[in-house]
Amino acid sequence: MERDIGDVFVERARSGLFFNFAIFMNAITIDYRRAKYVVSAHLPSQLPADEGAEIAFAGRSNVGKSSAINAITNQNGLAKTSKTPGRTQQINFFDLHDDFKLVDLPGYGFAKAPEQLRAHWGEFISDFMLTRNSLRGLVLPMDIRRPLTELDQRMLDLCWESNLPVHILLTKADKISRGKGLEMLRAVNNKLDDMPQTTVQLFSSLKKTGVDQARIQITALLTAESRAF
């Protein structure tokens, strides 16, 4: 029997293979290839004006956060990547258009950074996430082989407490088989089933897996209403 498109979407949604259909239908188009670096901030006084709409990327060091930004914007050198974890040491802003921005937050959990600097990052990032009016959501990359670490959970708790939507990228999906990847996706979805405003997908910067899906989710977050504080 021939299935209509609704059946296909329901089937894929149940298996964790597809994004939210309403998001897909209602999202406006943003050309992420036009992203350009604007400014970096190490102190609150250096932050750009709190206006427009922003989506921040945060994650444990060495999970492929910068690579994810580069894949989504189709620009290999936009966010600086390095084999040395923890190289993002400021909040970096990238302009899209119509007052939309992507924000690259310092990676967390890298023990070799000086304790004083790590404490500064923690306070600065927490204040940014809790008080930034233009911040519409957080993209949280996690290595698919080691998702939902204690530090990831702390970041999720901070988002939920501040009413900030989260979209999780299970990165480095090319490192495991497709079957294992789908298994991990379902496991993470099940653990977060009761958590508000949280979505999850497979992602690979190397193979470009999930890039279009991530763009659609980010666009939906950028165009959503401001969160209630």
N, C-alpha and C positions, 0 to 999 in steps of 0.2 A: 504494500500500500504506500502511495506517495505521501510524504510528510510535508507540511507547510513550514514556513520559516519560523513560526512560533514554536513548533515542536522542537526544531533544531536548537533554538536559543534556550529553551527550558532544559533540554538534555545536556547541553554544554554547561549551563549554569550549575546544574546539580553535580556535575563531575568536576567543577572548578576550572573548566577549560575556557570560559568566556567571561567578559566583563559585563557590567550592568547595562542592560539593553536601554533603559531610560537615559542613562548617561550618553550612550552612543547616539541616540536619536536627537538629544537636545543640545549637545555640545557645539559651540561655535568652533571655527577653524583658527588655529594659531600656527604660524610657520615657525617652528622651533629652530630651523636652520638660520634664522635671522638673529639669534641670540648673540649678544656681545657683552663683553666685560664692562662694568661700570665703575665699581669702587670696592675696596676692601676696608673692613673695620676691625680694629683690635680693641677699641674702647667704645662705649655707648655714644660718646660725643661725635664719633666718626661715622655713625650710621646715617644712611640717606633718609630723606623725609619719610615719615610713616604715612604713606598714601598709596593709592592704587591697590593691587593685589599681588601677593607673593606666595610662592610655594618653596619650602625649605627642604633640602636633602641633608639627612643626618644618618650616621651609622658608625658601627665599630670600625676601627682602623683595619684596613686591608680586606674589606668586603667588596670592593669595586665601586665605591660611591662616585668617585670622579669619573671612572670609566662609564658609569651609567649616565651621568650628565652628558658626557661627550657623545654617547650613542644616541640619546634622545634628541640632542641638538644637531647630530650628524657633523660634529666638529671635533676632530681628534685632539686638538690642543686647547680647547676652551677651558676646561677644568684641568689643572695640572695633575698628572698621574706620576707615581713614583713607586719603585720597588721597596722604598723605605716607608713603612707605615707611619701615619701621623704627620705628613708633610703639610696638610691644610691647617694653618695655624691662625687664620683670621676668618671672619665671616665675609665671604665673597658674593657680590651681587652681579647678576647677569640680566640685562634688559632684553625683553621680547618686543612687545609693542602695546599700545593702548594702556600704558601704566601697568603692564604685567611684568613680573620679575621671577627669576629663579634664584635661589639663595643656597650657597654651599657652606654648610656649617663644619667646623673642625671635627675630625673623627674622634671618637671617644674610646677609652680603654687601652691606650698605648702607654705602657708603663715607663718607657724610656724618656718620656717628656719630663722636664723638671716639675717637681711637686707643686711649686708655686704657680707655674704656668698652667698646669692641669686644673688647679683650684680656680684660677682666673677664668679659664674656658668654661668650667662647670657653672660658675655663677653667671657669667656673661650670657651663655647659651640659655640657661634656665630663665633668666629675666627676659631675654629676647622672645622666647616661646610663650611665656606667660603674659606678656604685656604688649606685644607687637600687634596693633590693630589691623594692619594690612596683611598679616599672615593668615592665609586661608587653609593651610594644611601642611602635612609633613609627608615626604617620601622617605621611607625607611628601608634601605637595602640591607639584606641579611644573606650571608653565605648559605646557600641551600643545604650544604653539608653540616652546618652548625647553626641552625636558626634558633631564635628565641632564647638567647643567652640571658644571664642575669642583668647585664647592662642593657640589652635590648628591652627587657621587661621594664626596667626603670624608665627608659625613654617612653615606652608605651603608656606607663602609668602617668607620666607627666602630661602626655597628650590628652589622655582621657580626663584627667583632673582639670585641664584647661579648656576642655570642649573643642579640641583640635582634631579634625579628621586625619586619619593615617592611611597611606597606601604603601603596602609592603612589597618590595621587590625581592624575590628569592633569586639572588644573583648566582652567576657561575653555573647555570643549569646545564651548560655544555660539558661540565665535568662528570656528570652522572648520566645514566641511561634515561630515555624518555619515560619509561615505566616507573623507574625510581623517582624521577622528578614529579610525576603526577601523584605518586604515593606521598611524597613529602608535602606537596601542595595541599592535599586533602588533610594530612595530619595537622598542618599549621592552621588551616581553616577550621578544623574541629576544635582546636585549642582556643581559638579566638571567636568561637561561634556566638558567645553571649556578649562580646565586646562591642561597644557602640562605634559607629562611623569608621570601621576598619575593613579594608579590602586587601586581597593578596593575589599575586600573580607570579608566574615563572618569568625569569629574565636572564638573558645572556648578552653581554656587550659584544663578545667575540662573534657570535652567530647572529646577532640582531634579533634574537628571540624575544618577543613581547614588547618591542619598541613602540609599535603603533598602539598597542593596548595601553601602555604607560602614558603616551601622549594624550590619549582620550581621557584617561582618569585625571591627569594633571589639568587639562583644559576644563574639565567639569569642576574641579576644586577652585581653580582661578576665577571662574565665573559664578561661583556660589556666593550667597550672601555672607556678610561678616558674621563671625561666631559671636555668641552671647558670652560676655565676660561675667 
